[in-house]
Structure formats: structure tokens, C-alpha cells
Amino acid sequence: MEITFPGRTVLITGAVRGIGRGIAHAFAARGAEVHAADIETDGLAEVAEGFANIRTHPLDVTDPRAVGDLAARIGPVEIAVHSAGGVRSRPKVPIEQVTDADWRAIQAVNVDGAFHIARAVVPAMKQAGAGRIVIISSRAGLGISRTGIQSYGTAKSAQIGLVRQLAAELGPFGITVNSVAPGFMPTSPDYVRQWESYGPEGQKALVESIAMRRLGKPEDIAHAVLFLASDYAGWITGQTLPVCGGP
């Protein structure tokens, strides 16, 4: 099975680091015209290095006007991947110490951002009678978050709910909406700190709790996204695919 995307227009948020960058490179390597967006502008230029078919854009996904303006500038987006998210450097604290601002910061990028991206790209997809939307959620949305951060686990569950709801709404227009739920991966500063906080014994225990006995890599997630965005997944929608090394 060969999956390629020659000339297809792909928008990827959260493209500067880790999973988002891996997804951007995977699509670009397979011929897509990739639009890589991120609020972390310092690293955007590096995303496009070595790829003539990656264009980069500064973007705050929590700003609905900015998202709409970018979608309009790009033109019809055929595949949209919302990878922006995470815990936004918020610490684990007891619920009585969680501030409104800290709660909203995580909800805004994960849930509001996914909603803003979908709303912006859907009109052109409807007109085309086809489209793919993939949201990067988390195993935290299917169980309990290792971060212990209340807003993060809630936001990831909400993303999965949004996927189901949009899939039912958009299926008649030929648009599929799915989610990939990664297991723990220390691919950004917040998660590197979390990994380091476990110490050698905790790290060993975490790895041994994974059936494949290794941590995931960005390409593991990218491969799942490529499949869900491909023609091979044309009758798959409203689903969340855990990519976590099992079980």
C-alpha cells in the first residue's frame, strides 16, 4: 500500500515541534503542498528546511479571526490536521488552586483551536464534496491523564467528542473527521520536563507498561495521520485511533 498526496493542500497546526513537525514532513515527503502553522514563530523556518513544498505561517489557533484569515489566504484546504495543543506550561496543582486563566488556556488551544480550524476549512471542503480533518487528541482523552492536569484531560475528551459530532454532521458532504490519540511522548519542553520528573526508575516503569517496550516517535503518529487522510480511509469517520504502543 503506497500513500501519496501529490499536489494536495494540507494545513497543519502546531507544526514547529515534535508530532506536528513530524506530520508536516511526512506529508511534504509524499508530495503534498503543506502549510505549517504555529504560534511559536522562532522555529517555523526550520520546519521548511529541505522542503520546497512547505510554507510556514504564524498562527494563534485561539484567535478565530486569524484562523479564518489564514484559511482564506491558503485557498481550499483538502486536509486539515490540528496538532496544536498540550498543557501550555501549566503545572499540576490541586483543583482548588487552578485559576480560571490556567483552565481556559488549555481549553482554548486544544478545544477552541480544533473548532476554529474545522469551521474555517469546512466551507471549501463542502464545495469540493470531499475533505479530511484529523485532530491530534491523546490517550488522556480516553482515560486518565498522566499529567494530572484537570483541564488537559478534559480538553482531550472534548476533542474526541467534537470529532464524533462533526463526523455525523459532515459525512453527507464527503468529509471525514477522525482523531489520533498518542501515548506519552517527550517531544516538547513540557513533556520533556514531565519525563525527567519521573527519574530513572519511573521512566523504566513507564516504558515497561507499554506493550512495545518503547516510547513513541513523531513518525508513529504521522503514519496514522497519513492513513486517515488517505483514500484508503474513505469509509472511516468519527473514530479515535490510539497510537500508543499498546495495550
C-alpha positions in Angstrom: 0.0 0.0 0.0 1.5 3.3 -1.1 0.1 6.5 0.3 0.9 9.7 -1.5 -0.6 13.2 -1.7 0.7 14.9 -4.9 -0.4 18.5 -5.1 -2.9 18.1 -2.2 -3.3 21.2 0.1 -2.7 20.3 3.7 -2.9 22.7 6.7 -1.1 21.6 9.9 -1.2 23.5 13.2 1.3 23.1 16.0 3.9 22.3 13.3 7.1 23.6 15.0 7.8 20.7 17.3 7.5 17.0 17.8 4.4 15.5 16.4 3.3 18.5 14.4 6.7 18.8 12.7 6.7 15.0 12.0 3.3 15.2 10.4 4.3 18.2 8.2 7.4 16.4 7.0 5.5 13.2 6.3 3.0 14.9 4.1 5.7 17.0 2.3 7.8 13.9 1.6 4.7 12.4 -0.1 4.1 15.3 -2.4 1.6 17.5 -0.6 1.6 21.3 -0.6 2.0 21.8 3.2 1.0 24.9 5.1 2.7 24.6 8.5 1.3 26.9 11.2 2.4 27.6 14.7 2.3 30.4 17.3 6.0 29.6 18.1 7.4 31.7 15.3 11.0 31.2 16.2 11.0 27.7 15.0 8.9 28.0 11.9 11.7 28.5 9.4 13.3 25.2 10.5 10.2 23.3 9.7 10.6 24.1 6.0 14.3 23.4 5.7 14.9 20.9 3.0 11.3 21.1 1.6 10.3 23.4 -1.2 6.7 22.4 -0.7 6.3 23.6 2.9 5.1 27.1 3.5 5.1 28.4 7.1 2.6 30.7 8.8 2.5 32.3 12.2 -0.9 31.4 13.8 -2.6 31.6 17.1 -5.3 28.9 16.8 -7.2 30.5 19.7 -7.9 33.6 17.6 -10.8 32.7 15.3 -10.3 35.7 13.0 -6.6 34.8 12.5 -7.6 31.2 11.7 -10.3 32.3 9.2 -7.9 34.8 7.5 -5.2 32.1 7.1 -7.7 29.6 5.6 -8.8 32.3 3.1 -5.2 33.1 2.1 -4.3 29.5 1.6 -7.3 28.7 -0.5 -9.2 25.5 -0.4 -7.7 23.2 2.2 -8.2 19.5 1.4 -6.7 18.0 4.5 -6.5 19.8 7.9 -4.6 18.4 10.9 -5.0 20.1 14.3 -1.8 19.2 16.2 -1.5 22.4 18.3 -2.3 21.7 22.0 -0.6 20.5 25.1 -0.6 21.8 28.6 0.7 25.2 27.8 3.3 25.1 30.5 0.7 24.8 33.2 1.7 22.8 36.3 -0.2 20.1 38.1 -1.9 21.6 41.1 -4.9 20.6 43.3 -8.2 21.7 41.7 -8.8 24.3 44.4 -5.6 26.1 43.2 -6.4 26.0 39.5 -7.0 29.5 38.2 -9.6 30.4 35.6 -6.8 31.6 33.3 -4.9 28.3 33.6 -8.1 26.3 32.9 -9.0 28.4 29.9 -5.5 28.5 28.4 -5.5 24.7 27.9 -9.1 24.5 26.7 -8.5 27.4 24.2 -5.7 25.8 22.3 -6.9 22.2 22.3 -10.7 22.5 22.0 -11.4 26.0 20.7 -8.4 25.7 18.3 -9.8 22.4 16.9 -13.2 24.1 16.4 -11.8 27.2 14.8 -9.8 25.1 12.3 -12.7 22.9 11.4 -15.1 25.8 11.0 -12.6 27.6 8.7 -11.8 24.8 6.3 -15.2 23.1 6.0 -16.9 25.5 3.6 -14.4 24.8 0.8 -14.5 21.0 1.6 -18.3 21.1 1.3 -18.0 22.8 -2.1 -15.5 20.2 -3.2 -17.6 17.3 -1.9 -14.6 15.9 0.0 -12.2 16.6 2.8 -10.2 15.2 5.7 -10.0 16.6 9.2 -7.7 14.9 11.7 -7.4 16.1 15.3 -4.4 15.0 17.5 -6.0 14.1 20.8 -4.4 11.9 23.4 -4.8 8.7 25.4 -5.6 11.2 28.2 -8.9 11.7 26.4 -9.7 8.0 26.7 -8.7 7.6 30.3 -6.8 9.5 33.0 -4.1 12.0 32.0 -0.6 11.2 33.3 -0.1 14.9 33.6 -2.7 15.1 36.4 -3.8 18.4 34.9 -7.6 18.6 35.1 -8.1 20.9 32.1 -5.8 18.8 29.8 -7.7 15.5 30.4 -11.0 17.3 30.0 -9.9 19.1 26.8 -8.7 15.9 25.2 -12.0 14.2 26.0 -13.8 17.2 24.5 -11.8 16.9 21.3 -12.9 13.3 20.9 -16.5 14.3 21.4 -16.1 17.1 18.8 -14.7 14.5 16.3 -17.8 12.3 16.7 -20.2 15.2 16.4 -18.5 16.7 13.3 -18.3 13.3 11.7 -22.0 12.8 11.9 -22.6 16.3 10.5 -20.1 16.4 7.7 -20.3 12.8 6.5 -23.1 13.6 4.0 -20.7 16.1 2.3 -17.9 13.6 1.8 -15.8 14.9 4.7 -14.3 12.6 7.2 -13.3 13.6 10.8 -11.1 11.4 12.9 -8.6 11.6 15.8 -5.3 10.1 16.6 -4.6 9.6 20.3 -0.9 9.4 21.0 0.5 7.8 24.1 3.1 9.7 26.2 5.9 11.1 24.1 8.5 13.6 25.4 8.6 15.6 22.2 8.1 19.2 23.6 9.6 21.1 26.6 6.5 20.4 28.8 6.6 16.7 28.2 10.4 16.5 28.5 10.1 18.1 31.9 7.4 15.5 32.8 9.6 12.7 31.6 12.6 13.9 33.6 10.5 14.3 36.7 9.9 10.5 36.8 13.6 9.8 37.3 15.3 6.6 36.1 13.0 4.2 38.0 9.8 6.0 36.9 11.0 6.1 33.3 11.8 2.4 33.3 8.4 1.6 34.8 6.6 3.7 32.2 8.4 2.0 29.3 7.7 -1.4 30.8 4.0 -0.6 30.9 4.0 -0.2 27.2 3.5 -3.5 25.2 6.1 -2.5 22.6 8.5 -1.5 25.4 9.5 1.8 23.8 8.3 5.4 23.8 6.6 6.6 20.7 8.2 8.8 18.0 6.6 11.6 15.9 6.7 9.4 12.8 4.5 6.8 14.6 1.8 9.4 14.9 2.4 10.8 11.4 1.9 7.4 9.8 -1.5 7.1 11.4 -2.5 10.6 10.3 -1.4 9.8 6.7 -3.6 6.7 6.6 -6.7 8.6 8.0 -6.1 11.4 5.4 -5.7 9.0 2.5 -8.2 7.5 0.1 -7.8 4.1 2.0 -9.7 5.6 4.9 -12.6 6.9 2.9 -15.2 5.0 5.0 -13.7 5.7 8.4 -15.1 8.7 10.3 -15.9 9.7 13.8 -13.1 7.4 15.1 -10.2 7.8 17.6 -7.2 5.7 16.8 -4.9 5.1 19.9 -1.3 5.1 18.8 0.5 4.2 22.0 2.4 1.0 21.7 -0.4 -0.9 23.4 -2.2 -2.4 25.0 
